[in-house]
C-alpha cells in the first residue's frame, strides 16, 4: 500500500512554526527519567536520519486530492499541512470555529484546531480539549504563559510549542478558544486493548506508530497508543481515533485505584465527579488519552506542572508508581466520555 510521507507533527515542525519552540526546558537534576511510553521522543539517530533515496533528486510534490471516509471534502497534502488554515474534513461535526481556532495568528500562534483538531478530540502528542471547562482551559494557558506548566521531558516538542503559544496568545484569543472547545462534546476516541504483546513501533511527531510488517514485542509495563488508521491520522482526520494497548489486568487494577485509592491515593470521584466527567472547573478524565493523562500525573509528581489547582493534585499523585500510572490511565481511557 502506498504510504504518505509522515506528517504526524503537532505543527511544531511545519513552516514558520519551527522558530517558536525556543530553548529546551531544563529538567530538574534530581528528577528520574520520564517513561518513554508517555513521553515519546525519537532517539537522536532517528531524528537526524537522512531522507530515503540518498542523493537522488527529490520527488515532485504530490498535488493529488486526498479524501477520508464519510465526507465529500477533498484536500491536497499542502492543504492538510497548513497549520494556519486547518484541514476540516467534517465541518458538520462542530459549531463555527473562532478565527484563532481555524487560522491562528501568524507568525506566533498556529491555529488551535490544527493540533487539537476542529472537534477538539486531540491526539496522543497533545490532548483532547473537547468538553473541558472554559475556566480550566484559560487557567492552563495562563500557566503555560507564566512558566508554571512545562514538561518533565525537555525535548518534547508539542509541550514546548504550547509554552510558546501560551506566551504569545492574547487574553481574547484564549477566551474565544476556551469557550469554543468547552461547548464541544468529547466522543469515544480511544479503544483500550489489553494484551501481552504489541506491534513493534517507532516514534514520529511525538507519538508511536506501528512498524508495517515489523512483528510484535512484549508490552511490559507500558501503554502503547497508536493510530487506528495511520493514513487517516496523517491526513489529520478528526474522525479517526486511536488504539491504546495496555497490559493484561491493568483496567481492573486501575478501577480499584480510581474508585477507592488502593491505599496509595485518593478516589478520583471526589474532585472529578461521580462519573469522572468533571465538576465545576475540574476537568473530565473519562475517555481521554492515557499517555496524555500519564504525562500530567508524572509532571505533577516531579514538579514540572504547577499552577492554581496542581497543588491539590500533588498529594494525590505523590505515591503512585509507574505501574499505577499505567493501570489508572488504562482504566480511565476505557470509560465512555
TIMARFI-792144 format. One record per atom (N, C-alpha, C): residue in three letters; x negated, y, z negated. Coordinates in steps of 0.2 Angstrom, whole numbers, padded with zeros to 4 digits, always signed. Each point is the difference from the previous one (the first is absolute). Layout:
! residues N
alaXYZ
...
***
This chain:
! residues 337
unk-0004-0006+0000
unk+0004+0006+0000
unk-0004+0006+0000
unk+0001+0005+0004
unk-0004+0006+0000
unk+0001+0004-0006
unk-0005+0002-0003
unk+0000+0004-0006
unk-0002+0007+0001
unk+0004+0005-0003
unk-0001+0007+0000
unk-0006+0001-0004
unk-0004+0006+0002
unk-0005+0002-0005
unk+0003+0001-0006
unk-0004-0001-0006
unk+0003+0000-0006
unk+0000+0008-0002
unk+0006+0002-0002
unk+0001+0007-0002
unk+0004+0000-0007
unk-0003-0004-0005
unk+0004-0001-0006
unk-0002+0006-0005
unk-0004+0005+0002
unk-0002+0005-0005
unk+0006+0004-0002
unk-0001+0003-0006
unk+0005+0004-0003
unk+0000+0007+0003
unk-0003+0001+0005
unk-0001+0007+0003
unk-0007+0003-0001
unk-0004-0003-0005
unk-0006+0003-0002
unk-0005-0001+0005
unk+0001-0005+0005
unk-0006-0001+0005
unk+0003+0003+0007
unk+0005+0004+0000
unk+0002+0002+0006
unk-0001+0008+0001
unk-0002+0001+0006
unk-0001+0007+0002
unk-0003+0005-0005
unk+0003+0006-0001
unk-0003+0005-0004
unk+0001-0002-0008
unk+0003-0006-0001
unk+0001-0001-0007
unk-0006-0003-0004
unk-0005-0002+0004
unk-0006-0002-0002
unk-0004+0004-0005
unk+0000+0007+0002
unk-0003+0005-0005
unk+0003+0001-0006
unk+0006-0002-0001
unk+0004+0002-0006
unk-0002-0005-0006
unk-0004-0005+0001
unk-0001-0005-0005
unk-0004+0003-0006
unk-0005+0004+0002
unk-0004+0003-0005
unk-0005-0005-0003
unk-0003+0002-0005
unk-0005-0004-0003
unk+0003-0006-0004
unk-0003-0006+0000
unk+0003-0006-0004
unk+0000+0002-0007
unk+0005-0003-0004
unk+0001+0001-0007
unk-0005-0004-0003
unk-0003+0002-0006
unk-0004-0004-0004
unk+0003-0005-0005
unk-0002-0006+0000
unk+0003-0005-0004
unk-0003+0001-0007
unk+0004-0001-0006
unk-0003+0001-0006
unk-0005-0006-0001
unk-0006+0002-0003
unk-0006-0005+0000
unk+0002-0006-0004
unk+0004+0000-0005
unk+0002-0006-0004
unk+0006-0004+0003
unk+0003+0003+0005
unk+0006-0004+0003
unk-0002-0006+0003
unk+0004-0005-0001
unk-0001-0007+0004
unk+0002+0001+0008
unk-0003-0004+0004
unk+0002+0000+0007
unk+0007-0001+0001
unk+0004+0004+0004
unk+0007-0001+0001
unk+0000-0007+0004
unk+0006-0003-0001
unk+0001-0006+0004
unk+0001+0001+0008
unk-0004-0003+0004
unk+0000+0001+0007
unk+0007-0001+0003
unk+0004-0005-0003
unk+0007-0001+0003
unk+0005+0005-0001
unk-0002+0005-0005
unk+0005+0006-0001
unk-0003+0006+0003
unk-0007+0000+0001
unk-0004+0006+0002
unk-0004-0002+0006
unk+0004-0002+0006
unk-0004-0003+0006
unk-0004+0005+0003
unk-0007+0000+0000
unk-0004+0004+0003
unk-0005-0005+0004
unk+0000+0001+0007
unk-0004-0004+0004
unk-0008+0000-0002
unk-0003-0005+0001
unk-0008+0000-0002
unk-0003+0004+0005
unk-0006+0003-0002
unk-0003+0005+0005
unk-0001-0003+0007
unk-0002-0006+0001
unk-0001-0003+0006
unk+0006+0001+0005
unk+0006-0002-0003
unk+0006+0001+0003
unk+0002+0007+0002
unk-0001+0004-0005
unk+0001+0007+0002
unk-0004+0003+0005
unk-0006-0002+0001
unk-0005+0003+0005
unk-0001-0004+0006
unk+0004-0005+0001
unk-0001-0005+0005
unk+0001+0004+0007
unk-0004-0002+0005
unk+0001+0003+0006
unk+0006-0003+0004
unk+0003+0004+0004
unk+0006-0002+0004
unk-0002-0006+0004
unk+0005-0004+0001
unk-0001-0006+0005
unk-0002+0002+0007
unk-0005-0004+0003
unk-0001+0002+0007
unk-0007+0003+0000
unk-0003+0002-0006
unk-0007+0002+0001
unk-0001+0007+0004
unk-0004+0000+0005
unk-0001+0006+0004
unk+0005+0000+0006
unk+0005-0005+0001
unk+0004+0000+0005
unk+0004+0007+0000
unk+0002+0002+0006
unk+0004+0006+0001
unk+0007-0001-0004
unk+0002+0006-0003
unk+0006+0000-0004
unk+0006-0002+0005
unk+0005-0003-0003
unk+0006-0002+0004
unk+0004+0006+0001
unk+0004+0001+0005
unk+0004+0005+0001
unk+0006+0000-0005
unk+0002+0006-0003
unk+0005+0000-0005
unk+0006-0003+0002
unk+0003-0004-0005
unk+0007-0003+0002
unk+0005+0005-0001
unk+0003+0002+0006
unk+0006+0005+0000
unk+0006-0003+0001
unk+0001-0007-0001
unk+0006-0003+0002
unk+0005+0001-0006
unk+0006+0000+0001
unk+0005+0001-0005
unk+0001-0007-0005
unk+0000+0002-0006
unk+0001-0006-0005
unk+0007+0000-0003
unk+0002-0005-0002
unk+0006-0001-0004
unk+0000-0005-0005
unk+0005+0001-0005
unk+0001-0005-0006
unk+0007-0002+0000
unk+0002-0005-0003
unk+0007-0002+0000
unk+0005+0005-0003
unk+0006-0001+0003
unk+0006+0004-0003
unk+0000+0007+0001
unk-0003+0002+0006
unk+0000+0008+0001
unk-0001+0000+0008
unk+0002+0006+0002
unk-0001+0002+0007
unk-0006+0004+0001
unk-0003+0002-0006
unk-0006+0005+0001
unk-0006-0003+0003
unk-0003+0003+0004
unk-0007-0002+0002
unk-0005+0005-0001
unk-0006-0002-0002
unk-0005+0005-0001
unk-0007-0003+0003
unk-0004+0004+0001
unk-0007-0002+0002
unk-0004-0001-0006
unk-0006-0003+0001
unk-0005+0000-0006
unk-0002+0007-0002
unk-0001+0004+0004
unk-0002+0007-0002
unk+0006+0003-0004
unk+0006-0001+0002
unk+0005+0003-0004
unk+0001-0004-0007
unk-0002-0006+0000
unk+0001-0004-0007
unk-0006+0003-0004
unk-0006+0002+0002
unk-0005+0002-0004
unk+0000+0007-0001
unk+0005+0004+0002
unk+0000+0007-0002
unk+0003+0001-0007
unk-0004+0002-0004
unk+0001+0001-0007
unk+0004+0006-0002
unk+0000+0005+0005
unk+0004+0006+0000
unk+0007+0000+0004
unk+0001-0006+0002
unk+0007+0000+0004
unk+0002-0008-0001
unk+0002-0002-0005
unk+0000-0007-0002
unk+0005-0004+0004
unk-0002-0006+0001
unk+0004-0005+0004
unk+0006-0002-0004
unk+0006+0002+0003
unk+0006-0002-0003
unk+0004-0005+0004
unk-0001-0006-0002
unk+0003-0005+0004
unk+0008-0001-0001
unk+0002+0002-0006
unk+0007-0001-0002
unk+0003+0006-0003
unk+0001+0005+0004
unk+0002+0006-0003
unk+0007+0000-0003
unk+0004-0005+0001
unk+0006-0001-0003
unk-0001-0003-0007
unk-0006-0002-0002
unk-0001-0003-0006
unk-0001+0005-0006
unk+0000+0007+0001
unk-0001+0004-0005
unk+0003+0007+0002
unk+0000+0004-0005
unk+0003+0007+0001
unk-0005+0004+0004
unk+0002+0006+0002
unk-0005+0005+0003
unk-0006+0001-0004
unk-0006+0000+0003
unk-0006+0001-0004
unk-0002+0007+0000
unk-0002+0002-0006
unk-0003+0007+0000
unk-0006+0000+0004
unk-0002+0006+0002
unk-0006+0001+0005
unk-0006-0003-0003
unk-0001+0001-0007
unk-0006-0003-0003
unk-0001-0007+0000
unk+0006-0004+0000
unk+0000-0007+0001
unk-0001-0002+0007
unk+0003+0003+0005
unk-0001-0002+0007
unk-0006+0002+0003
unk-0002+0006-0001
unk-0006+0004+0003
unk-0005+0002-0004
unk+0000+0000-0006
unk-0005+0003-0005
unk-0002+0007+0002
unk-0006+0002-0002
unk-0002+0007+0002
unk-0008-0001+0001
unk-0001+0002+0007
unk-0007-0001+0002
unk-0004+0006-0003
unk-0006-0001-0002
unk-0004-0007+0000
unk+0000-0004-0006
unk+0003+0004-0005
unk-0002-0003-0007
unk+0005-0005-0003
unk+0006-0001+0003
unk+0005-0004-0003
unk+0003-0004+0006
unk-0002-0007+0000
unk+0003-0004+0005
unk+0008-0001-0002
unk+0004-0002+0004
unk+0007-0001-0001
unk+0001-0006-0005
unk+0004+0001-0005
unk+0001-0005-0006
unk+0003-0006+0003
unk+0004+0000+0005
unk+0003-0006+0003
unk-0005-0004+0004
unk-0006+0002+0002
unk-0004-0004+0004
unk-0003-0005-0005
unk-0002+0001-0006
unk-0003-0005-0004
unk+0006-0004-0004
unk+0005+0004-0002
unk+0005-0003-0004
unk+0006-0002+0004
unk+0000+0001+0006
unk+0005-0002+0005
unk+0006+0005+0000
unk+0004+0001+0005
unk+0006+0004+0000
unk+0005-0002-0005
unk+0001-0006-0001
unk+0005-0002-0005
unk-0003-0001-0007
unk-0007+0002-0001
unk-0003-0001-0007
unk-0001-0006-0002
unk+0000-0006+0004
unk-0002-0006-0002
unk-0007-0001-0002
unk-0004+0003+0003
unk-0007+0000-0002
unk-0004-0006+0002
unk-0006-0001-0001
unk-0004-0006+0002
unk-0005-0001-0006
unk-0003-0006+0000
unk-0005-0002-0005
unk-0005+0005-0002
unk-0003+0004+0005
unk-0005+0004-0001
unk+0002+0007-0003
unk+0006+0001+0000
unk+0003+0006-0004
unk+0005-0002-0005
unk+0006+0002+0001
unk+0006-0002-0004
unk+0006+0002+0003
unk+0005-0004-0002
unk+0007+0001+0001
unk+0003+0006-0004
unk+0003+0005+0003
unk+0002+0006-0003
unk+0008+0001+0000
unk+0003-0005+0004
unk+0007+0001+0001
unk+0003-0001-0007
unk+0005+0004-0002
unk+0004-0001-0006
unk-0004+0002-0006
unk-0006+0003+0000
unk-0004+0002-0006
unk+0004+0007-0002
unk+0000+0001-0006
unk+0003+0007-0003
unk-0004+0005+0003
unk+0003+0006+0002
unk-0003+0005+0003
unk-0005+0003-0005
unk+0002+0001-0006
unk-0004+0002-0005
unk-0007-0004-0001
unk+0001-0006+0001
unk-0006-0005-0001
unk-0005+0002+0006
unk+0003+0000+0006
unk-0004+0002+0006
unk-0004+0006-0001
unk+0004+0005-0002
unk-0003+0007-0001
unk-0006+0000-0005
unk+0001-0004-0006
unk-0005-0001-0005
unk-0006-0003+0003
unk+0001-0005+0004
unk-0006-0004+0002
unk-0004+0004+0005
unk+0003+0004+0004
unk-0003+0005+0004
unk-0004+0005-0004
unk+0003+0002-0005
unk-0004+0005-0004
unk-0006-0003-0004
unk+0001-0007-0001
unk-0006-0003-0003
unk-0005-0001+0005
unk+0001-0002+0006
unk-0005+0000+0005
unk-0003+0007+0001
unk+0004+0005+0000
unk-0003+0007+0001
unk-0005+0002-0006
unk+0002-0002-0006
unk-0004+0002-0006
unk-0005-0005-0002
unk-0002-0005+0004
unk-0005-0005-0002
unk+0002-0005-0005
unk+0006-0001-0001
unk+0003-0004-0006
unk+0001-0007+0003
unk+0001-0001+0007
unk+0001-0006+0003
unk-0005-0002+0005
unk-0004-0005-0001
unk-0005-0001+0005
unk+0000-0008+0001
unk-0005-0003+0002
unk+0000-0007+0000
unk-0006-0003-0003
unk+0000-0006-0003
unk-0005-0004-0003
unk-0006-0002+0005
unk+0002+0000+0007
unk-0004-0002+0005
unk-0001+0007+0004
unk-0006+0002+0000
unk-0002+0007+0003
unk+0001+0000+0008
unk-0001-0007+0002
unk+0000+0000+0008
unk+0007-0001+0003
unk+0005+0000-0004
unk+0007-0002+0002
unk+0003+0006+0004
unk+0000+0000+0007
unk+0001+0006+0004
unk+0007+0003-0001
unk+0006-0004+0000
unk+0006+0003-0001
unk+0001+0004-0007
unk-0003-0003-0005
unk+0000+0004-0006
unk-0003+0007+0000
unk-0006+0000+0003
unk-0004+0006+0001
unk+0004+0005+0005
unk+0003-0003+0005
unk+0004+0004+0004
unk+0006+0004-0004
unk+0003-0004-0005
unk+0005+0003-0003
unk-0002+0005-0005
unk-0006-0001-0003
unk-0003+0006-0004
unk-0001+0006+0004
unk-0002+0000+0006
unk-0001+0005+0004
unk+0006+0004+0002
unk+0005-0005+0002
unk+0007+0003+0002
unk+0003+0003-0006
unk-0001-0003-0006
unk+0003+0003-0006
unk-0003+0007-0001
unk-0006+0001+0001
unk-0003+0007-0001
unk+0002+0005+0006
unk+0002-0003+0006
unk+0001+0005+0005
unk+0008+0002+0001
unk+0004-0005-0002
unk+0007+0001+0001
unk+0003+0005-0005
unk+0005+0004+0003
unk+0003+0005-0004
unk+0006-0002-0004
unk+0002+0003-0005
unk+0005-0002-0005
unk+0007-0001+0004
unk+0001+0004+0005
unk+0006-0001+0004
unk+0000-0006+0004
unk-0006-0002+0003
unk-0001-0006+0004
unk+0001-0006-0004
unk-0003+0000-0006
unk+0001-0005-0005
unk+0007-0001-0002
unk+0003+0005-0001
unk+0007-0001-0002
unk+0005-0002+0005
unk-0002+0002+0006
unk+0005-0002+0006
unk-0001-0008+0001
unk-0007-0002+0000
unk-0001-0007+0001
unk+0003-0004-0006
unk-0001+0002-0006
unk+0003-0003-0006
unk+0007-0001+0001
unk+0004+0005+0001
unk+0007+0000+0001
unk+0002-0005+0005
unk-0003+0000+0006
unk+0001-0005+0006
unk-0001-0007-0003
unk-0006-0002-0002
unk-0001-0007-0002
unk+0004-0002-0005
unk+0002+0004-0005
unk+0004-0002-0006
unk+0007-0002+0002
unk+0002+0002+0006
unk+0007-0001+0002
unk+0001-0006+0004
unk-0006-0003+0002
unk+0000-0006+0004
unk+0000-0006-0005
unk+0003-0006+0003
unk+0001-0006-0004
unk-0006-0005+0002
unk-0003-0002-0005
unk-0006-0005+0002
unk+0004-0007+0002
unk-0002-0003+0005
unk+0003-0006+0003
unk-0005-0006-0002
unk+0003-0006+0000
unk-0005-0006-0001
unk-0006+0001+0006
unk-0006-0001-0003
unk-0006+0002+0005
unk-0005-0005-0001
unk+0000-0003-0006
unk-0006-0005-0002
unk+0003-0007-0001
unk-0003-0005+0003
unk+0002-0007-0001
unk-0005-0003-0004
unk+0001-0002-0006
unk-0005-0003-0004
unk+0000-0008+0001
unk-0005-0003+0001
unk-0001-0007+0002
unk-0005-0003-0005
unk+0002-0004-0004
unk-0005-0003-0005
unk-0003-0006+0004
unk-0007-0001-0001
unk-0004-0004+0004
unk-0007-0002-0003
unk-0003-0005+0001
unk-0006-0002-0002
unk-0006+0002+0005
unk+0002+0001+0006
unk-0005+0002+0006
unk+0004+0006+0004
unk-0005+0004+0002
unk+0002+0006+0004
unk-0004+0000+0007
unk+0003+0004+0005
unk-0004+0001+0006
unk-0006+0003-0002
unk-0006-0001+0003
unk-0006+0004+0000
unk+0002+0007+0003
unk-0003+0005-0003
unk+0002+0007+0001
unk-0006+0004+0001
unk+0001+0006+0003
unk-0005+0005+0001
unk+0003+0006-0002
unk-0004+0005-0002
unk+0003+0007-0002
unk-0001+0005+0005
unk+0006+0003+0002
unk+0000+0005+0005
unk+0005+0006-0002
unk-0003+0006+0000
unk+0004+0006-0002
unk+0003-0001-0007
unk-0003-0003-0005
unk+0002+0000-0007
unk+0005-0005-0001
unk+0001-0005+0004
unk+0004-0006-0001
unk-0003-0006+0003
unk+0003-0006-0003
unk-0002-0007+0003
unk+0004-0001+0006
unk-0003-0003+0005
unk+0003-0003+0006
unk-0003-0007+0001
unk+0005-0005+0001
unk-0002-0007+0001
unk-0005+0000+0007
unk-0005-0004-0001
unk-0004-0002+0006
unk+0003-0005+0004
unk+0001+0002+0007
unk+0004-0005+0004
unk-0005-0006+0001
unk+0004-0006-0001
unk-0004-0006+0000
unk-0006-0001-0005
unk+0001+0004-0005
unk-0006+0000-0005
unk+0000-0005-0005
unk+0006-0004+0000
unk+0000-0005-0006
unk+0003+0003-0006
unk-0001-0004-0006
unk+0003+0002-0006
unk-0006-0001-0005
unk+0002+0003-0006
unk-0005+0000-0006
unk+0004+0000-0006
unk-0003-0003-0006
unk+0004+0001-0006
unk+0002+0007-0002
unk+0006+0001-0003
unk+0002+0006-0002
unk-0004+0003-0006
unk-0001-0005-0005
unk-0004+0002-0006
unk+0005+0005-0004
unk-0003+0005-0004
unk+0004+0004-0004
unk+0001+0007+0004
unk+0004+0000+0005
unk+0001+0005+0005
unk+0007+0001+0002
unk+0002+0006+0003
unk+0005+0000+0004
unk-0002+0003+0007
unk+0001-0003+0005
unk-0002+0002+0007
unk+0006+0002+0004
unk+0000+0006+0001
unk+0006+0003+0004
unk-0002+0002+0007
unk+0004-0003+0004
unk-0001+0001+0008
unk+0006+0001+0003
unk-0001+0003+0006
unk+0006+0002+0004
unk+0004-0007+0002
unk+0007+0001+0001
unk+0004-0005+0002
unk-0002-0001+0008
unk-0001+0005+0003
unk-0001+0000+0007
unk-0005+0006+0002
unk-0006-0002+0001
unk-0006+0005+0001
unk+0001+0005+0005
unk+0003-0003+0006
unk+0000+0005+0006
unk+0006+0005-0002
unk+0005-0002-0004
unk+0005+0005-0002
unk-0003+0005-0005
unk-0004-0003-0004
unk-0003+0005-0005
unk-0005+0005+0003
unk-0004-0003+0005
unk-0004+0005+0003
unk+0004+0005+0004
unk+0006-0001+0002
unk+0004+0005+0003
unk+0003+0004-0005
unk-0001-0001-0006
unk+0003+0004-0006
unk+0008-0001+0001
unk+0002-0006+0001
unk+0007-0001+0000
unk+0003+0000-0007
unk+0004+0004-0002
unk+0003+0001-0007
unk+0005-0005-0002
unk+0001-0005+0005
unk+0005-0006-0002
unk-0004-0006+0000
unk-0006+0000+0000
unk-0004-0006+0000
unk-0004+0000-0007
unk+0002-0005-0004
unk-0003+0000-0007
unk-0006-0004-0001
unk-0001-0003-0006
unk-0006-0003-0002
unk+0001-0007-0004
unk-0005-0004+0000
unk+0000-0006-0004
unk-0005+0001-0005
unk+0002-0002-0007
unk-0005+0000-0005
unk-0001-0007-0003
unk-0006-0003+0002
unk-0001-0006-0003
unk-0002+0000-0007
unk+0002-0004-0004
unk-0001+0000-0007
unk-0002-0007-0003
unk-0004-0001-0005
unk-0001-0006-0003
unk+0006-0004-0002
unk+0001-0006+0000
unk+0005-0004-0002
unk+0002+0001-0007
unk+0006+0001-0002
unk+0002+0001-0007
unk-0001+0008-0002
unk-0003+0004+0004
unk-0001+0007-0002
unk+0007+0004-0001
unk+0005-0002+0003
unk+0006+0004+0000
unk+0003-0001-0007
unk+0000-0007-0002
unk+0003-0001-0007
unk-0004+0003-0005
unk-0007-0001+0000
unk-0004+0004-0005
unk+0001+0007+0000
unk+0001+0003+0006
unk+0001+0007+0000
unk+0007+0002-0003
unk+0005-0004+0001
unk+0007+0001-0003
unk-0001+0001-0007
unk-0004-0005-0003
unk+0000+0000-0008
unk-0004+0006-0002
unk-0005+0003+0003
unk-0003+0006-0002
unk+0004+0006+0001
unk+0003+0000+0006
unk+0005+0006+0001
unk+0006+0000-0004
unk+0002-0006-0002
unk+0007+0000-0004
unk-0002+0001-0007
unk-0005-0003-0003
unk-0001+0000-0008
unk-0007+0002-0002
unk-0004+0001+0005
unk-0007+0002-0002
unk-0005-0005-0001
unk+0002-0006-0001
unk-0004-0006-0001
unk-0005+0001-0006
unk+0001+0005-0004
unk-0005+0002-0006
unk-0005+0004+0002
unk-0001+0002+0007
unk-0005+0004+0002
unk+0002+0007+0003
unk+0006+0001+0001
unk+0003+0006+0002
unk+0007+0002-0002
unk+0003+0005+0003
unk+0006+0002-0002
unk+0005-0002+0006
unk+0006-0002-0002
unk+0005-0002+0005
unk+0001+0006+0005
unk+0000-0001+0006
unk+0000+0006+0005
unk+0007+0003+0000
unk+0005-0003-0001
unk+0007+0003+0000
unk+0001+0005-0005
unk-0004+0001-0005
unk+0000+0005-0005
unk+0000+0007+0003
unk-0005+0001+0005
unk-0001+0006+0004
unk+0003+0000+0007
unk-0001-0006+0003
unk+0002+0000+0007
unk+0007-0002+0001
unk+0004-0001-0005
unk+0007-0001+0001
unk+0002-0008+0000
unk+0006-0002-0002
unk+0001-0007-0001
unk-0001-0004+0007
unk+0001+0003+0005
unk+0000-0003+0007
unk-0007+0002+0003
unk-0004+0003-0004
unk-0007+0002+0003
unk+0000+0005+0006
unk+0006+0003+0001
unk+0001+0005+0005
unk-0001+0007-0002
unk-0003+0001-0005
unk-0001+0007-0002
unk+0005+0003-0005
unk-0002+0005-0003
unk+0004+0003-0005
unk-0002+0007-0001
unk+0004+0005+0002
unk-0003+0007-0001
unk-0006+0001+0005
unk-0005+0003-0003
unk-0006+0002+0005
unk-0004-0006+0000
unk+0001-0006-0004
unk-0004-0006+0001
unk+0002-0004+0006
unk-0005-0002+0004
unk+0001-0003+0006
unk+0002-0007+0000
unk+0004-0002+0005
unk+0002-0007+0001
unk-0007-0004+0002
unk+0000-0006-0003
unk-0006-0005+0002
unk+0003-0006+0003
unk+0006-0001+0001
unk+0002-0007+0003
unk+0000+0001+0008
unk-0003-0006+0003
unk-0001+0000+0007
unk-0005+0004+0003
unk-0005+0002-0004
unk-0005+0004+0004
unk-0006-0004+0000
unk-0005+0003+0004
unk-0006-0003+0002
unk-0004-0003-0006
unk-0002-0006-0001
unk-0004-0002-0006
unk-0007+0003+0000
unk-0003+0000+0006
unk-0007+0003-0001
unk+0000+0007-0002
unk+0005+0004+0003
unk+0001+0007-0002
unk+0001+0001-0008
unk+0005-0005-0002
unk+0001+0001-0008
unk-0006-0002-0004
unk-0003-0005+0003
unk-0006-0003-0004
unk-0006+0006+0000
unk-0001+0003+0005
unk-0004+0006+0000
unk+0001+0005-0005
unk+0007+0002-0001
unk+0002+0005-0005
unk-0001-0003-0007
unk+0001-0006-0001
unk-0001-0003-0007
unk-0008+0001-0002
unk-0004-0003+0005
unk-0007+0000-0001
unk-0002+0007-0001
unk+0002+0005+0004
unk-0002+0007+0000
unk+0001+0003-0007
unk+0006-0002-0003
unk+0002+0003-0006
unk-0004-0003-0006
unk-0001-0007+0001
unk-0005-0003-0005
unk-0007+0003+0000
unk-0002+0002+0005
unk-0007+0002+0001
unk-0001+0007+0001
unk+0005+0004-0002
unk-0001+0007+0000
unk+0000+0004+0007
unk+0001-0003+0005
unk+0000+0004+0007
unk+0007+0003+0001
unk+0005-0002-0004
unk+0007+0003+0001
unk+0002+0003-0007
unk+0001+0006+0000
unk+0002+0004-0006
unk+0007+0003+0002
unk+0001+0006-0003
unk+0006+0003+0002
unk+0005+0000-0005
unk+0006+0003+0001
unk+0005+0001-0005
unk+0003-0006-0003
unk+0001-0005+0004
unk+0003-0006-0003
unk-0005-0006-0001
unk-0006+0001+0003
unk-0005-0006-0001
unk-0002-0002-0007
unk+0000+0005-0004
unk-0002-0001-0007
unk+0005-0005-0003
unk+0007+0000+0002
unk+0005-0004-0003
unk-0002-0007+0003
unk-0003-0001+0005
unk-0001-0007+0003
unk-0007-0003-0003
unk-0004+0004-0002
unk-0007-0002-0002
unk+0001-0006-0005
unk+0003+0001-0006
unk+0001-0005-0004
unk+0004-0006+0002
unk+0004+0001+0005
unk+0004-0006+0003
unk-0005-0004+0004
unk-0004+0002+0004
unk-0004-0003+0004
unk-0007-0002-0003
unk-0002+0002-0005
unk-0007+0000-0003
unk-0002-0007-0001
unk+0004-0005-0002
unk-0002-0007-0001
unk+0001-0005+0006
unk+0003+0003+0005
unk+0001-0005+0006
unk-0006-0002+0003
unk-0001-0007+0002
unk-0005-0002+0004
unk+0001+0000+0007
unk-0005-0001+0004
unk+0001-0001+0007
unk+0005-0005+0002
unk+0000-0005-0003
unk+0006-0006+0001
unk+0007+0003-0001
unk+0000+0004-0006
unk+0007+0003-0001
unk+0002+0005+0005
unk-0005+0004+0003
unk+0002+0004+0006
unk+0002-0004+0005
unk-0003-0005+0002
unk+0003-0004+0005
unk+0007-0003-0001
unk+0001-0002-0006
unk+0007-0003-0002
unk+0005+0005+0000
unk-0001+0006-0003
unk+0004+0005-0001
unk+0003+0003+0007
unk-0005+0002+0004
unk+0001+0003+0006
unk+0003-0005+0005
unk-0001-0007+0000
unk+0003-0005+0004
unk+0007+0000-0002
unk+0002+0000-0006
unk+0007+0000-0003
unk+0004+0006+0002
unk-0003+0006-0001
unk+0003+0006+0002
unk+0001+0000+0007
unk-0004-0001+0004
unk+0000+0000+0008
unk+0006-0005+0002
unk+0001-0005-0004
unk+0005-0005+0003
unk+0007+0002-0002
unk+0001+0005-0004
unk+0007+0002-0001
unk+0003+0004+0005
unk+0006+0000+0000
unk+0004+0004+0005
unk-0001+0008-0002
unk-0002+0004+0005
unk+0000+0007-0002
unk+0006+0004-0001
***
